[in-house]
């Protein structure tokens, strides 16, 4: 199978559309016959990243590459960057504003869940320029 690529643009502060990209990928993976476990991992990891882009990063771009070996998700934004990755990886740590928390988001589980539900995860961040996160789910 050739590599199949999907690309999504994530709008900042748009909670009405947040999750559409991960939902679309989930639907496509199911139609492709990807195992339910892999579909679940991709959907959760990508959703968490997508929500983080909406909350913290002025939106961004997600590119998903699907091959016979794995599903790779690359999330790239031009947000403020992550000042302390180790702190941000701690479950429950959040910099989400109260207005976002009142909507039920910002519980501080985004990055920890992204790591938990992917087989590989890399974070590259530059303060004031943005963050790129690469996640892989093996098939």
C-alpha positions as CSV (number, residue, x, y, z in Angstrom):
1,X,0.0,0.0,0.0
2,X,1.2,3.5,-0.8
3,X,1.3,6.1,1.9
4,X,-2.1,7.9,2.2
5,X,-1.9,11.4,3.5
6,X,-4.6,13.6,5.0
7,X,-4.2,17.3,5.9
8,X,-6.3,19.4,8.2
9,X,-6.3,23.1,9.2
10,X,-7.3,23.7,12.9
11,X,-8.9,27.0,13.7
12,X,-8.0,28.8,16.9
13,X,-10.6,29.2,19.7
14,X,-13.2,27.3,17.6
15,X,-14.6,24.9,20.2
16,X,-17.7,24.1,18.0
17,X,-15.4,22.5,15.4
18,X,-12.8,21.1,17.7
19,X,-12.4,17.4,17.2
20,X,-13.6,17.3,13.6
21,X,-10.2,16.4,12.2
22,X,-9.7,13.5,14.6
23,X,-13.3,12.3,14.0
24,X,-12.7,12.3,10.3
25,X,-9.5,10.3,10.6
26,X,-11.2,7.9,12.9
27,X,-14.0,7.3,10.3
28,X,-11.5,6.9,7.5
29,X,-9.4,4.4,9.4
30,X,-12.5,2.3,10.2
31,X,-13.4,2.2,6.5
32,X,-9.9,1.2,5.7
33,X,-10.2,-1.8,8.1
34,X,-7.6,-0.6,10.6
35,X,-7.8,-2.5,13.9
36,X,-10.2,-1.0,16.5
37,X,-7.3,-0.7,19.0
38,X,-5.2,1.3,16.6
39,X,-8.2,3.5,15.5
40,X,-8.9,4.2,19.2
41,X,-5.3,5.2,19.9
42,X,-5.1,7.5,16.9
43,X,-8.5,9.1,17.7
44,X,-7.6,9.8,21.3
45,X,-4.0,11.0,20.6
46,X,-5.0,13.2,17.7
47,X,-8.1,14.6,19.5
48,X,-6.0,15.7,22.5
49,X,-3.5,17.4,20.2
50,X,-6.2,19.1,18.2
51,X,-7.8,20.5,21.4
52,X,-4.5,21.7,22.6
53,X,-4.1,23.6,19.3
54,X,-7.5,25.2,19.7
55,X,-6.8,26.2,23.3
56,X,-3.2,27.2,23.4
57,X,-1.7,27.6,19.9
58,X,-3.7,29.8,17.6
59,X,-4.8,26.7,15.7
60,X,-2.4,25.0,13.3
61,X,-2.0,22.2,10.8
62,X,-2.3,18.4,11.2
63,X,-0.9,16.0,8.6
64,X,-1.7,12.3,8.9
65,X,0.3,9.7,7.0
66,X,-1.1,6.2,6.8
67,X,1.1,3.2,5.7
68,X,0.9,-0.5,6.2
69,X,3.4,-0.1,9.1
70,X,2.0,2.8,11.1
71,X,-0.1,6.0,11.3
72,X,2.0,9.1,11.7
73,X,0.4,12.4,12.9
74,X,2.3,15.6,12.7
75,X,0.8,18.6,14.5
76,X,2.4,22.0,13.8
77,X,1.4,25.3,15.2
78,X,2.7,28.9,15.5
79,X,1.6,29.3,19.1
80,X,3.6,30.5,22.1
81,X,5.6,27.3,22.5
82,X,5.9,25.2,25.6
83,X,8.2,26.7,28.2
84,X,8.6,23.5,30.3
85,X,7.9,20.3,28.5
86,X,8.5,18.1,31.6
87,X,6.0,20.2,33.6
88,X,3.5,20.2,30.7
89,X,3.8,16.3,30.5
90,X,2.6,16.0,34.2
91,X,-1.0,14.8,34.4
92,X,-3.2,17.6,35.7
93,X,-0.9,20.5,34.9
94,X,-2.7,23.1,32.8
95,X,-2.2,26.6,31.6
96,X,-5.7,26.8,30.1
97,X,-7.6,29.9,31.1
98,X,-10.7,29.7,33.3
99,X,-13.0,30.5,30.3
100,X,-11.7,27.3,28.6
101,X,-12.0,25.2,31.8
102,X,-15.6,26.4,32.2
103,X,-16.3,24.7,28.8
104,X,-15.0,21.4,30.2
105,X,-11.5,21.6,28.5
106,X,-8.1,22.3,30.0
107,X,-7.9,19.5,32.6
108,X,-4.2,19.0,31.9
109,X,-4.4,15.6,30.3
110,X,-3.7,16.6,26.7
111,X,0.0,15.9,26.4
112,X,0.0,12.9,28.9
113,X,-2.8,11.3,26.9
114,X,-1.0,12.0,23.6
115,X,2.0,10.1,24.9
116,X,-0.1,7.3,26.5
117,X,-2.0,6.6,23.3
118,X,0.9,6.8,20.8
119,X,3.7,4.3,20.4
120,X,6.2,7.2,19.7
121,X,5.9,10.9,20.5
122,X,8.4,13.7,19.8
123,X,7.9,17.4,20.8
124,X,9.9,20.2,19.2
125,X,9.1,23.6,20.6
126,X,10.5,27.1,20.2
127,X,9.2,29.8,22.5
128,X,7.5,32.5,20.5
129,X,7.5,30.5,17.3
130,X,5.5,27.3,17.9
131,X,5.4,23.6,18.5
132,X,5.6,20.6,16.3
133,X,4.5,17.2,17.7
134,X,5.0,14.0,15.9
135,X,3.1,10.9,17.1
136,X,3.1,7.4,15.7
137,X,0.7,4.5,16.2
138,X,2.2,1.2,15.0
139,X,0.0,-1.2,13.0
